[in-house]
Amino acid sequence: MNSAARIEAFLEMMSVERGAADNTLASYRRDLDDASATIKGGLADATSADIRAYIGGIAAQGFAASSQARKLSTLRQFFKFLYAENLRPDDPTGTLDSPRRDRSLPKSMAEAETGRLLDRAALEASEAGDAVGAKRMHALVEVLYATGLRVSELVSLPVTVALRDERFFVVRGKGNKERMVPLSSKAREAMRGWLTERNADPRLKESPYLFPSPSESGHLPRQVFARDLKALAARAGIAAAKVSPHVLRHAFASHLLQNGADLRAVQQLLGHADISTTQIYTHVLEERLVRLVNEHHPLAD
């Protein structure tokens, strides 16, 4: 079995057994194809020295430490698979150190800015004009800020989540794992408004998705939502460059922590498999502790 065949076997395993998303599989394929084209003698037979030289080469090309770490992570999973399947007798990545990288703080929005964005979406949804587009956007931003969903999870929501008037719904996230997320009263109201508009259009009514689209996937593409969100931000008087679906997801987490939420609870709501991923928000907890001491300690003044 040559390197190309082993890459295909690995990707098939990640898809069938791990439930990896299409975007994740595409990323793995790019990383493995790049390494395969660079490492002489074939990727499947690469040594630790070969892989160390490959990572050093992409570092010399100016790739960020985060990109180097991602590529090495892909290679680790690939060789772990080969070793587990007895396709090679060792794991050449076992002795390699991950590139050091700084954890950049996530971009977020102030609560006041987020409020302006949501208020603008609600205002446009209540006015005449493009009712379909405005009510859809209102539902999208309310649900995103209420739940902290990943944008891919949001745009692919099944219509069934809007058919139940409940405070929680179950979403299927990365690795095909399910988690329960809360839904605010404003988000439920916005979804009901969008559902009424959606069901009045025969082209949209029969779709299994909450946000249908004539796209290949059958639901609203995340790139379209991101573009429309920036346009909404501009109309709300917020710099479009500051706003994205990912920024709103971070705002959800940051605002919860600022108002007393537990880090472990936020981890579960965001769907992070490991608490270390959620710890990028520890700066929010530190700010909260400083404020708590300054406001309540008798010697703070």
N, C-alpha and C positions, 0 to 999 in steps of 0.2 A: 504494500500500500504506500503510494507516494505522498508527498506533503499535501498536495491539493486534495487528495482523497481523505486524508486525515483531518484537514480543516473542515471539509464537508461533514464528516462524521461528528466532529466536535460541535458544529453549529446545529446539526440535527438533534444532538443530545440536549443542548441548551434550549432549543425550541420545545422539544417534546417533554423532557423530564423537568426542566427548570421553569418552563413557561416564559422564556425571555421574549420581550416585545420585539416587534419588527425593527424599530430604531436601534435597539440594543444589538440585535443580530447583525444589522448593517454596520454598526460601529466595530464589532468584533471582526467582521470580515475585512474591513478596511485595514485594521491594525495587523491582522495576520497576513493579509496579502502583501502589505508593505514590508513586513519583516521577512517574509518568504522571498520577496524579490531582492532583498538586500543581503541576506545571509547566504554566503556561498556554501554549496554542498547540500542545501535543502533545509528548510526550517525544522522538519520532524527529527532530523539527526543533529541539530545544533548542540554545541557544547556550552557550558557556562561562559567560557571565554568569548564565544561567538555572540552570545546574547549581551554580555557586558559591553562588547565592542559596538554592537548595534545601538544600545541605549546611549552610549557615549557619542556615537555618530549623530543621533538626532538631537542630542544636547548641543553639539557643536554647530548644528544648523540653526540654533536659536529657538528650538521648541521650549515652551515653558515647562517648569518642573511638574506641573499638574498634568500636562500632556505626556511627559515621559512616564510618570507614575501610572497613568491610565494604560499606556501601551504595555508596560511591564506587567500590570495586573491582568491584562488579556493573555499575555504569554504564560503567566503563572497558571491561569485556569486551563489553558490549552495543554500544557505539559502535565499538569496534575491529572487531566483526563487521559492522556496517553499512558501515563504510569498506572493509573487505576485499571485501564483496559488491557494491561500487559502488552502495549504496543511499543514500549521502550522500557529498559530496566531501571531507569533513574529519572529524577526530575532536575534538570539543569538550572532551574530558577531557584532552587532551595537555598542556595548560599548567597544569593544576590540581595543587596540592600536596596530598598526603595529610594528614589531621589527625594531629597529633602525639599519640602515645599511649605510655604507659608499659607495658613488658612485665612483667606481674605474674608473680611466681614461681608455678609450679604447686604445688598442694597435693599432699602426698605422705604416706606413712606410714613410721614407723621400721621397721627390719627386725624388731625384736622384736614390734611390733604385727602386722605382716604374718604373722609366724610363728604368733602366737596365733589369727589369723583362719583360717589354713590348718589348724592343728591342730584347731580347733573343727569345721570342715567335715569333716575326716577322722573325728573322733570320732562325729559324727552319722551319717555314712555307714556306720559300722561297727555302729551300734546298730539295734535293731528299731524299728518305727514306720513312718513315711512313707519307705520305702526309695527310691521313685522320686524324690521331691523332694529327699531328702538326698544321694543319689548324683549326681543331676544338678547340685546346687549344688557338691558336692565337685569334680566334673569342671570346672565353669565357673570356679571360682576358681583351681584349679591351672593350668588352661590359660591363663587371663588373666595370672596372675603369671609364668608360664614364658615367655610370648610377647610380652606388651605389646600385644596386639591392640586395635584400636578395638572398642568394645562392639558396633557394628553388624556388624563382621567376625566377632566371636566367636559371637553368637547365630545367625548365618546359615551357620555352618560346614557343609559337606556331610559326610554320615556317612562318606564314603570316607577322611577324614583319620584316623579311628579304626580303620580296617580294616588299616592298615599299621603294623607295630611298628617304626617308624623314629624316628630322633632329630630329624628335620626334616620339615616339611610345607610345601607351597606354599599361600599364601593370596592371594586376589584382593581388592585393596583399592581405594582411591580412584582414579578415572580408569580403572578396570578393569585396573590394573597388578598384576602378580604379584610376590610377593617370598617368599623362603624364610625361615622362622622356626624356631628350635630348640624342641624339646619335651623337657622334663626327664623323668627316669625316673618321678618322682612323678606328673607330669601324664599320662604314658602309662598308668600303673597306674590312676589315677582314671578315665581315659577307658574303659579296659577294664571297670572295675567298672560304670560307667554303661551301657556298651554291652550288658552282660549283662542288666541290669535292663530296658533299653529294648527289647531284642529279645524279652523274655518277654511283652511287651504287644503283642497283635496290632494295636492302634490306632496304636502308635508305630513298629512294626517296618518298615512299608512306606514310611515317609517318607524322602525324599532328604536330610533335614537331620539333623545330629547331635543337635540339641535341638528335636524336633518340638513343635508346639502347634496347637490348633484355631483359631489366629488367622488373620486374612486372609492374612498372608504365608506361613503354613505352618510358621513356626519361632517359637521363644520371643521375645516382644516384649522389646525392650531395657528398657522401663519396668518390666516385671515382674521382670526380673533385678535391676535397680537396687533395687527395693523389697525383694526377698528378700535381697539382699546387705546392706542396712542392718539387716534383722532378724537375720541371722547375726552381724553385728558386735555388735549389742546383746547377743546371747547369749554372745559371747566377751568381754564386759566392755569393749568399745570404743565410744565415743560414735558413734552412728549418723550424726550430722551430719558426722563426719570421713571417712566411707567412701562411695565410689561407684565404679563401674567405671572412670571416668576417673582417679580417685585411684590405683587399683591399677595402671593403665597408667603413671602417672607414677612410682609406686614401683618398678616394673620398671626404668625408665630410670635413675632416681636411684641405685638400689642397684647396678646394673651399673657406673655411673661411679664410685661411691664405692669399688668394689672393683677398679678399674683398667681398665675398658673404655675403648676409644677413642671419641671423640665421633662420628666418621664411621661407625663400626660401629653405634652406637646409632641414628643417623639411618636407616640401612638397615633395621634391625630394626623401627623404629617406622613405617616407610613414609613418612617425610617427603620430599617432593620436593626441598626446599631445605634446606641445612645451617643457614640462618638461623633456621628454625623450631626446630631442635634446640638452638640456642644459648641458649634459655631455661634450659638446664641448666648453663650455664657457672659458676654459683655453686657447683655441686657440685664441679666441677673445681678451682675456686679453694680451696675448703675442703680438698680432698684434697692440693693442693700445699702449703698451710700446714701441714697435719699431717705431710706428708712431710719438710719442712724442720725442723719442730720435733722430729721423732723421730730424724732422721739427721744433721743438720748438727752438726759438732763444737762450734760456738759457740752452739748454740741455747739452752743453759742460761744 
